[in-house]
Amino acid sequence: MPGIGLMKKRLETEKQAIILAVSGIVKQYNASPENIKALETKYDDDAGDWYVALGFADKRAIVRMDSVHATISEIKEI
């Protein structure tokens, strides 16, 4: 089985990560996608994870996603 560095990523761009993060917030909080703003994004080279900070209504959340599996690992409200 190839290491994470050799596997093709399914979340290759920041735009793809933001789209997945927004869909997770819509699903968990019943928020309208038009009202969700991307505040910050970061890619962790070592872990292969995307982190996207989103703001919606009066809340903010950080969504952690696995870039290889294109899945949300955690949604943490801050």
Buried (B, 14 or more C-beta within 10 A) or exposed (E): EEEEEEEEBBBEEBEBBBBBBBBBBBEEBEBEEEEBEBEEBEBEEEEBBBBBBBBBEEEBBBBBBBBBEBEBEEBEEE
